Amino acid sequence: MSSEIEDQQSAIPTPQSAIEINRRTFLGSGFAGLGSLALNAMFGQSMLAAKASQSPLQNPQSNERWRGIVNPLHHPAKAKRVIYLYQAGGPSHLETFDYKPKLAKMHDNPMPESFTKGQQIAQLQGKPLTCFGPQFDFKKFGKSGQEICELFPEIGSISDDVCIVRSMWGEQINHDPAHMLMNTGSIIAGRPSMGSWALYGLGTETENLPGFVVLMSTGKGGQQQPIASRQWSAGFLPSKFQGVKLNSMGDPVLYINNPRGLRAAIQRDSIEAINQLNKMQYEAVKDPEILTRIAQYEMSFQMQTSVPGLVDMSSEPQHVLDMYGAKPGDGSFASNCLLARRLAERGVRFIQLYHRDWDHHNNVKANVELKAPEVDRATAALIKDLKQRGMLEDTLVVWGGEFGRTPMSQGGSGRDHHIKGFSYMLAGGGIKAGINYGATDELGYEAVENPVSIHDLHATMLHLLGIDHLRMTVKFQGIDARLTNVSGEVVKAILA
């Protein structure tokens, strides 16, 4: 009997109102779920920032500086700061630090297919590949006998203070993704730069300057590849950890000077009023980016007094200016190197200089002849100057670009992008001096002895700063994200 009733009930048509209610319920629930996903995507970074950054600056009532998430350090640090001399465009290792006499003998001969078959090449893909020998002689310098191109005698003069890694390799053959990989450990936009990671991990040593500063210079020769601000972005970390770009010419920061008639006391009152409003908004919505805004207002006010003195080179002796080859205000790499030393003295944690025009697809000989004088003297002067001031021992200096250049010719006189093997130079901050590490094959094509990946370089840099790259992570999109992504090992053989 009951089964018959159930059959009859099941046969009764469902009222249209019930169908609509069910449909509305389904669609409402479904869109609520999609809305939750959208809100999570929109606010996820802010919520992450709140968890990732328990800084005194996250308290609106506190003016204390950020002291780092790795506190205490994972292990004793050798370096307190980094000066990264980034040669954007991809300098040729074959005309700087990696001499290949066999390649010179094979000049104008076909490149052996055994080296290149199935390999990724940028603009030479599918074209006849011809060996292109080193365009300059190399010389041995110092007691260490480092072989360096003859165009770099000043760097040669400090060869006993540096380590040359000749076995770097990368993964990205084009400029922009290669810059991303070298700067952030990933080709995906939105990841923190290495300077941001360093600042997040260690904190700042100065209260009136940013902890991460970027300088840019442009010289002669080569193609001027664009450098995007995402290379010094804080990514998913709070935005107060991003790099601050100072202009190399004119006012170092726009609107750094007060308008005529505006006194500092009046501006201080204005900033305090704005910050009080921001604090009220923070109490209402708890968005950590509001706290970043408060901190940036405070930093901007401090910079108005500190930056003019920073860029005023009148206190520098003439012999120091001559040593660098610097003409203050000219925006050159030399002037930026001197400014980098001044930033380091004032407690800036990570200083990155971008020098462009190293993209030599044509006439590599003439272009390197132009680039060498721009960087040789100033690079050596920076290292000498830091050493004289007792700062080199705790300042890590890094010199290199996003990749190298092919041992095959492009257009008969240039070199294409190359990721299989290139060179980097490091000095100070716990790096073993007067050595070279790793090697490419006899034609300079591939790193074959002690290869060093970009993740290995990052792991080593963090290690020297007292940070274990495996332990400094931030939860992002369900994973423990870190600068070295999913690989990377400390290159212990180059450590002092």
Beta strands, then each sheet from edge to edge (+ up, - down):
strand 1: 81-87
strand 2: 138-141
strand 3: 146-149
strand 4: 162-169
strand 5: 212-217
strand 6: 244-245
strand 7: 350-355
strand 8: 395-400
strand 9: 404-410
strand 10: 414-418
strand 11: 422-427
strand 12: 435-437
strand 13: 439-440
strand 14: 447-449
strand 15: 452-453
strand 16: 474-476
strand 17: 479-481
sheet 1: 6+ 5+ 7+ 1+ 8+ 11- 4+ 12+
sheet 2: 6+ 5+ 7+ 1+ 8+ 11- 4+ 15+
sheet 3: 2+ 3-
sheet 4: 9+ 10-
sheet 5: 13+ 14-
sheet 6: 16+ 17-
end
